[in-house]
Amino acid sequence: MNTITKRILGTATVAALSFGFLALSCKVNNGSANVAFADTKPQTKLPSDSLEVTQALQNTFRSISSQVLPAVVEVDVTEKTTVQTFNPFRDLPFFFGNPGGDGDSGTREYEQSGLGSGVIVRKSGKTVYVLTNNHVAGSATTIKIKLNDGREFDGTLVGADPRMDVALVSFDCDDDSIVIAKLGDSEQVQQGDIVLALGSPLGYFASVTQGIVSATGRSGGQIGSISDFIQTDAAINQGNSGGPLVNIYGEVIGINTWIASQSGGSQGLGFSIPINNIKTAIDQFITSGKISYGWLGVSLMEPTEAYKTELGIDKKQTGAFAGEIFIGSPAMKGGMQAGDYIIALDGKEVKSIEQLQREVGNIPAGKTVTFTVLRGKSKLDLSIKIDERDNDVSSNNSALWPGFVASPLTDDVKKQLKIDNKKVKGVVVSSVQEKSPAAALRLQNGDVITAVNDKAVSNLEEFYAALDTTRNSEIWFDVFTNGHTVTTGKYKLEK
């Protein structure tokens, strides 16, 4: 885990900022930056050939700005927030009423205002659609859209999604000359590409900054958890959230979302959601008001090299480890097991957990795809029919099998667990989930599983091989705990 503290600035007005990763805030006041004056500089004379190149570049930036800015909007929002109030008389006997509060609730409701940015991405009849961030408009009670020419319209939230941190807002306009931004192909973005960021940083309406693509495929920020962000050094500040990142062709390649900063201001570390991640979301918002994600039904882990070695997997092999699996999920129905190492999806190499999450999330419910997994030293292709993600189901620990993470029993771990018996071999129980099968079997963190269904296991590879849910409908464990070996009850799998 990145040790830098990450903090997302939500919709409240920013009063103070701390060190760490900061998402862009939509709560800024117009003209809130400190005023500074530039010194007068002597005129610089450039050689004519150099000047021609510079002028050509300047004309390019002018052209991009003039073409794209009419499609960039300011999104002004208000949001009702309930806060806890302090009542020193609340607990006194025979006291009636609640001075300064709301009855006996101890809460008070406030309206907060803020602003962010957005970009017009579609027009259907009189309805104009603006793409922005969820943290800008997702919780707004009222929305105002301000166009580049100064006109203002009442906005309506069409749909919002916190996992991707995108939202779609609409407003009605009879004007057929409304400019719609052209969406580019973020798959073609490379390090070093010249980009422009447009929006209303710190309330300065319709601003343009320029930089390059510093990196692609970034993760972090605790916002937009399934996006692989484009990193740029184009100046991005609070209020830029939801505005477009465009290439030299004037095409939108990303939606500016968060910054990494130690001061709260731009330090050349801005992050944008790739536009290809969002294109299908626009259609889904318009048709159903939400994004439908595909669901596989596994809990993924990033194993260490030592962990891979115990699993019998080459430490250089990329992929995502299915540490736990949901009972009755598409994964279990398709033959996937806890302990499988997923290395490909429909023949495309899996390089990270984040990549797999994005690609599975983009698979339509009902579609059958092929997952290639390593199970010990065997490579298997599994055909699995993807379901639609249901947050209630995907967060139900009672269906998460086996309900704990198995860890190697190393000599150092034995010392920590104060296990003097050198004959004890197996895997260590860790991260037991509440209400899970492991909890039902009374397993505890620090227990050592020495056998599965009476078959001795001495390492992770043997443990997961024995934990074969395709052959066993009932599972039980031999557990070394507090100097004793006990046998758990049997857990019956309802697939």
N, C-alpha and C positions, 0 to 999 in steps of 0.2 A: 504493500500500500504506500502511496505517496504520503510522506510525513508532513508535507505542507498543509496547514489547516485550510479546509475548503469551506467557503461560506457563500451562499446564494443570496443576493440582495433581492428581496421580494418586492411587493408593491408598496410598501411603506416608504415615506420620504426618508432619504438617507441623511442621518444626522452625524454619524461617525462611521469610520471604516477601519477594520483591523487588518493585520497582515494575513495574506493567504489568497487562495483562489476565490474570485468574486464573480458572480454572475452579474450581467448588466442590469441595473435597476431602471424601471420605467418611472420611478418617482423622483422627478427633478423639477426644479423651478426654472422658468425661462430666464436666460441670462445670469445663471447662478455662478459662472466661472469668475475667478478673480481677474481684475483688470491689470494689464501690464502694457508698457509702451516700448516700442522698438526704437533703437537709436537710428539716427540718420546715417546712411552708408554712402560712400562715394560711388558714382556710377561705374559699372564694370564693362569694359569693352571686350567683346569676344571676336575671334576670327570669323569671317563670313561663313566659311564652310561649317564650323562648329555651331554657329548661330542658326543655320538652316536646319540642322539636325534637331537642335533644341526647340526651334519653333514648330517643327513637324510633330514632335512629341507633345508640345503644349497644345497644338491644334487637335491632336487626338484626344487629350483629356477634356478639352472644351467640348468636343463633339459628343463624347460619351456622356458628359454631365448634362448637356442640353437635351439629349435624347432620353436619358433615363430619369432625370429628376422629376419630370411631369408625372411619372408613375409612382413616385415615392411620396408617402403621406406621413403626417403626424397623427398618432393615435393618442387622444386625450381620454383618460378614464377616471371614474370615481368608483370607489369600492367601500362597502360597509364592513367595518371590523368591530368585533366584540372583544372587549378587554376586561380583565378582572379588576375590580375596584376594591380598595381597602376600607373597611368600615370598623372603626375601633369599638363601636357600640353593639356590634352584631351578636356577640356571645353573652352580653349582659342579661340577667334574668328580668322578666317583666317589661322588657323593652319592646315598644311597638313602633313600627316604621323603620326606615333606613335612610337617614340623612345623607344626601350626596350620592345615593345609589339608586338602583332600580328595584324597588320593593325589597325583597330579601334575597334577590338573586346574586348580589355582589358583582354585577357586570354592568357595563355601559357600552352603548353602540356609538361608533364614530364613523364619519365619512372621510375618506382620504382620497386625495386627487393625485394624479401622476401622469406621466406621458412616456410614450415610446415611439417607435417608428413602424412603418409597414410598407408594403409594396403591392400595387394593383396587379393581379395575376389573371383576372378573367372578368368578362362582362357578358351577361345573358339577359337580353331584353333591357329592362331598366335597372337590373340588379348588377351592382359592381362588387367584386370580391377582392378583399385585401388580406394578404398573408402577413402574419406577425407571430410573436411568441406567445405561448401560453402564459408565461409569467408577466406579460404585458396586459393581456385582455381576458385571460381565462376566468378570472374571478370578478370581473368588472360588473357593476350594477348599471352604469351608464357609460356609453362610448361615443365620442365625437371624432369624426374623421376630418382632418384639415388637409386640403389639396395644396399642391405647389403654387397655385394661382390665388390662394387665400380663401377659397370657398370652403364652407364647413357643412357637414352632413351628420345626421344622427346615424350611428352605427348599431348593428345587431350582431350578436355573437352567433355564428353559424355552428361552430364546433371547436373544441379545444382538446388537446391531449398532453398531459404532463410528462409521459414517458419520452416523447420526442420533443417536447417543449415547443409545440406549434399551435397556432390558433388561426381560424379563418373568420373574418368579420365582413359583413355586407352593408351596403347602403344603396339607396335608390337615387338614380340620376338619369334625366332624359337626354343629357348631352352625349351625342354620338362621337364627339371628339376626345372623349376620355382616353388617355394613353394607357395602354396595357404593356407591362414589361415582358420582354422575351426571356423565356427560361432556357438556360444553356445546359450543357452536359458536364456535370461535376466529375464524371469518371475520367474526363480528359485533363483535369486540373493537375498540374505538376509543380513541384518546388521551383521557385524562381519566377513563376508567372506574375505579370503585373496585374494588380487588382485595385479597385476603388470601392470604398465603403461609403454608403450614403444613408442619411438619416438626420435625426435631430439631437445630437449629443449635447447634454446639459441644457437642453431647451433651445439651442441655436438651430432654428428651422432650416431644413434643406441644405445641410452641410455635406461637403465632399472631402474625403481624405484619400491618400494614395499610398500604396506600398506594394509588397510582393507576397506571394504564398510562401510562408516559412516552412510549412510541413503539411502533410495530409494524414488522415487516419488517426488523428489524436483522440484520446478519451480523457474523461475527467470532468471536474467542475460540479459533480453531483447534480447535474441538470441535463435533460435530454439524454437519459441513460442508455439509449440504444442508437445513438448517433456516433459516427466517426468524423470528428470535426476537422474542418479546414482551419489551419492556424495561419494568421497573417500579422504583419507588423504595421498594416494600415491603422492609423489612429482610430480607436474605438473607445467611446466613453459611455457613461450612464445616459440613457436616452437613445442610444443607437440600437438598442434591442429591437429586433423585428425588422430592421432595415436590411436592404440587399447588399451583398458583396458581388460586384460585377467584374467581368473580364474586359479585355481591350476591345471586344466586339460589342460591348454594351449588353451582354447577356448575364442574367442573374445566375450565379453559380453557388450561392449560399445565402443563408439568413443569419445575420449577426446575432449572437446569443449571449456570450459571456466573455469576461476577461480575467486574466491572471494578473494580480497587481498587489504590490505592497503599500500602495498609497491610495488606492481607490480610483486613480486616474490611469490613462493609457500608458503602458510601459512597453508597447510593441508586442503584446501577447494577447491578441484577440482571437476568438474562436467562432466559427460559423457552421451551421448545419448544412451539409451538402444538399443542393437542391434536388438531386436524384432521389434522396431519401424521402422527399416531401411530395413529389409529383402525384403519386397515387393517393396520398392523404387528402389533397385538395378535392379530388373526385368523391372520396368517401365522406368527407365533411358535407359536401353539397347533397349527396344522395341519402345519407343516414345520420348526419350530425356527429359522427364519431369515427375513429379509426378502428378497424377490426384486425386484430393481430392473430397470426397463426400460433398454435400451441403444440409443442412436442411433449412436454411433461417430464422434464428432467431438471435436476439441480446440478448446475455445472461448477466445476472447480478448475483452478489453475495449478496443476501439480508441480512440485519441485523436481529437480533432476534426480534426487535421491528417491523420491516417491515413484518416478517413472521407472527407475532401476528395479525397485521392488515389484512393480507391476509387470516387469519383463518387457518394457518398451524402450526403444532407443531414445536416449535423452535429448537428441536433436529433433525428434519427431514433433511436428506442430500438431495442434488439435485442441479439443476440449474434453475434459474428463467428466463423465456422468457419475458423480459420486453418489447421488440418490435419484430415485425414479418414483413418479407418482403411480400408485396402484390404479389400474383401470385407464391409464392415460394412453394416447396414441403410441407413445414409445413402448410401453409394456405390451400393448396389443400387437405391436409390430415385431416383438421379439427382442427389443433392446433391454439390457440389464444394467443394474448398478455395477459399476466397475468397467463398463465399456469406455473406450477412448475413441471419440469421434474424430475422424481425420478427413472426411470429405462429405459434401452434400451435392448429390447429382453430379458427381465427378469433379466438382470444384474443391480444391484444397481448403481445409479449415485452418486458418492461421491464428485465430484467437477466439476467446469466448464471445467478445463483443461482436465480432463478425458473424458468428453462428447465430447469436440472438437476433441480429438485424435480419439475416436472411430467412430464418425460420419465421420471424414476425411478418415478413412480406409475403409468405406463402398463403394463398387463399385457402380458407377452410374447405375441406373435402378433396383437396388435391393430394395425390400420392407421389411421394418423392423417395429417393434412395439415399440412405445414409451408409457410409462405409465406416466400419468400426474395427478397432483392434481389441480382441478379447484374449488376453494373454499374448501368445505368439501367433494367434490365428487372425486372419483378416476376413471379415464377413460383410456382405452387402444386405442391408435390411430395407424392405419396402414398407413405408409407413404412411398412413393416411392422416394428414394434419387436421386437427380440430381448431375451432375458433377459441381464442383465449377468453376464459372466464375468470375474473379476478378472485371471485369467491372460491373457485375450485383450485386455482393455482396457488392460493395462500393457505390451503387446508393442510396443515401438518399431519393430521390424522391419517392422510393417505400417502404420506411421504415415506417410501421404503428405502433402506431399513430404518431411517429416522436418526442416523448418526453418521459421523465421518470416521472411517477406519484409518488409523495411523500406524506407521511402523513401530515395532517394539525394539528400539535400539538400546544399547548399553546405557546411554545417557538418560533415556526415558525410564529405564529400570531403576536407576539411581533416584530419579525424581519421585517415582512411585514407591520407592523403598522396597523393591522386590529383590530379596536375597537369593531366592531359589533359582539357580542357574538352569534348571531343567524347564522352566516356564517359557513356552514359545507361543506366539500368536500375534494378534493385532490389538491395538489399543483403541478403546471406545472414546470418542471425543465429540463435542458439539451435539449432544443429545437434544432432539427437538421435543418440545412439550406436546403431549397428546399423540405423539407418533407411535408406530409399532414398537420402537425401541423403548419408549417410555412405558408402554403397556407391559413389556416384558421385564420391567424393573431394571433395565440397564442403566448404569451411571458412568459419568465421565471418569476415566482412569481404570475402568474394568478392562481385563484382558480376555479376549475371546480366543480360546484354545482349540475349539472344535465347532463345526457346523454340521448338524444332523449326524452327530457321532463320528464325523470325519475330521481328524486332526488337521489343523492349519498352522503353518509356521511363518507365513509372510502374506503380503497383500495379494499376490498373484493366486496363491492357494485359497485364500479367503474368498475372493470374488468368484473363483471357479466353483467353489462349493456352494456359493450363494446363487445357485442357478434356479431362477424362478420359472424357466421353461420346462424343467423336469420335476421340480418340487412344488407342491401346493401347500405344504406345511414346512415351516422352518423353526428350528430351535438351536440354542447355543450352549456350549460348555463355557463357563466363565470363571476365571481366576480373580477373586476379589477378597480383600482383607485376609490373605493367606489361605483361603479355602477355594476349592473348585466346586461350583454348583451348576446345575442344569436348569435352564429356564423352561418355562412352559412352551407349548407349541403355538406358533402364530400361523393362522390359516389365511392364506392369500385369496382374496376375492377378486379375481381378475376381470 
